[in-house]
């Protein structure tokens, strides 16, 4: 039983780690997309001024 619990615990840790990584990746992706949009909007505004 102790061994099984150990394996389950390791799986939970792995799931938590992968979940955290997924969140980090999603956050990074969202931030870069947001930055891209900001750049595009700034460019559009710049064009309109000229």
Secondary structure as UniProt FT lines:
FT   HELIX           2..49
//
